[in-house]
Structure formats: structure tokens, C-alpha cells
Amino acid sequence: MVKLSARWTRLASSEDHRLDIIELSYGQGRQDISNPSTPLLPLKHLQKRPPPRVGVATAALKAELYLVSGRGGPAMVPIEEKGAVWHYTPNQGIWSFIKPADPSAPYPASCSNHAMASDGNKSIYSEQGGAMDVLDLATHAWSTISFTPDGVHGPERRSVSALLEVKVKGRDFPVTLFGERDPSSLGHAGAGKMLADVWAFDLDCERWTRIEPMGDAPLPRGWSGADVTIGDDGAHAVIIHGGFAEDNSGLSDVWKLQFD
């Protein structure tokens, strides 16, 4: 495992307390879907589209977006799509439904409030603690990398976390950070036990390593907006915006996690 180092820097704080943020960059575009104060306008000319849902996870790859699972219906249960993913092409405004090539092959269980990322090439990852599910978009086949989610050998089980693909020293690492470990006794009306840890996954040896960033760190949180930015020198950094703290307050700060 390559040793990784990083540093937190606080960039800004504002009065715009934002929760439940999905923020994606794809090619030269960006999608930021928050809790808007005005209704979202409906997308036109879409013959096929995902059924209504919450708690979805999305990833961007080669100027296209991928959506997996979520919760919906009258009972608000995880939507079962048998390993299929929704694929959106922004410049055409078209959704397509990609099913596994082999319907009898194993696929991840439906879930919600999970996290997703892509390798920028041909794979998307879904992680929630205990397993890293990988979809090869060239073969439309899922595989699963299991690990012990004990906070020592791998990140604890969590929801509403962030998962991003970061390039460090010429190699790609899925990085997971923050999230809710234990749900609130108030259910969705309250915040549970939040995490503030950062983990990187080595795709070659299939092993997690906890990163201990330097500098003052953000408060534990979930439901944050997160994305990767690339500096002029090619160095990758994670930008975190807002979220929900353990005391039920909305957070308005912006942080940068710079990888060396």
C-alpha cells in the first residue's frame, strides 16, 4: 500500500446551510442538486427515466452520469432493480437502463444513502461499509470486494458518506470520508452518530488504509456535498461543502483536503 498524506484547510463559511447535497462534475459540466428553495423544473422530452426515489447514489464517468438504487414507493423501501443502473447523457438529455449482462450472476443488494464513485475509465464503485461493489461497464458485470468494517482493517459501516476517486502519485484510490455510523432514535427527524475519518482503498492489493490528515479537521458530518478538484500542478484535492452535524444543525463550511 502506498503511504498517502493529506492536509485539511478551511476555505469558507456562509449562511447558506445546505443539506442532502448531490454534487457531480462530468467533463466540462457540473450538476448540483440540493434542497432547493424553489421547485426543480421538470426535464423535458424524456421517454424513459428513473422512478421517483430518495437516498440515491450517483457517479460521473466520461461526461455521463450513473445512478444506482435508492428508496421509494409508498413504503419508502429500497428499490429493487436486480443490479441494473440508470445511465444519463447530459448533452442529449437521455436516460437508459443498463441491466447486468448475466441476469443469474450475483449483484449488490438494493440500498439507500450509500456512496458511489468512478475510476474515470470503465468502472463505478459503490461502498457503504463491509464491501466494495464494482460494476465493470465494459462487461456489465458486478464483482464484490469484502473487508472487515471494524475501523481498523476497513471503514466502519456508514450511510450518507462521500466516496470519491482521487489520483495520488500516479495511481487512483477510492477515498471514503464522513457519514453516519449510528442512526438517531428520532429516525430521519434527527442526526445520529457522525464520523470524521478518511480512508483510501488500494485497488491493487484490495486493502483500506486510514489517512490521518494534518491541520484542523472539519466536524463529523453526513449529507455533505463533495467533489474532486485538480490543481495547476495536477495534484488532486477533495472539496467538502456543508452537511448535517450530530447536534442536528446544518453546516455551512467549505473544506479542502489536499493530497501530497
HELIX and SHEET records of a PDB file:
HELIX    1   1 GLY A  187  ALA A  189  5                                   3    
SHEET    1   A 4 ALA A   6  SER A  13  0                                        
SHEET    2   A 4 GLY A 250  PHE A 259 -1                                        
SHEET    3   A 4 HIS A 236  PHE A 244 -1                                        
SHEET    4   A 4 GLY A 225  ILE A 230 -1                                        
SHEET    1   B 2 ILE A  22  TYR A  26  0                                        
SHEET    2   B 2 GLY A  29  ILE A  33 -1                                        
SHEET    1   C 4 ALA A  57  LEU A  61  0                                        
SHEET    2   C 4 GLU A  64  VAL A  68 -1                                        
SHEET    3   C 4 VAL A  85  THR A  89 -1                                        
SHEET    4   C 4 ILE A  94  ILE A  98 -1                                        
SHEET    1   D 2 ARG A  71  GLY A  72  0                                        
SHEET    2   D 2 VAL A  77  PRO A  78 -1                                        
SHEET    1   E 4 ALA A 115  SER A 118  0                                        
SHEET    2   E 4 SER A 123  GLU A 127 -1                                        
SHEET    3   E 4 ALA A 131  ASP A 136 -1                                        
SHEET    4   E 4 ALA A 141  SER A 146 -1                                        
SHEET    1   F 4 ALA A 162  VAL A 168  0                                        
SHEET    2   F 4 ARG A 171  LEU A 177 -1                                        
SHEET    3   F 4 VAL A 198  ASP A 202 -1                                        
SHEET    4   F 4 ARG A 207  ILE A 211 -1                                        
SHEET    1   G 2 GLU A 180  ASP A 182  0                                        
SHEET    2   G 2 LYS A 193  MET A 194 -1                                        
END                                                                             
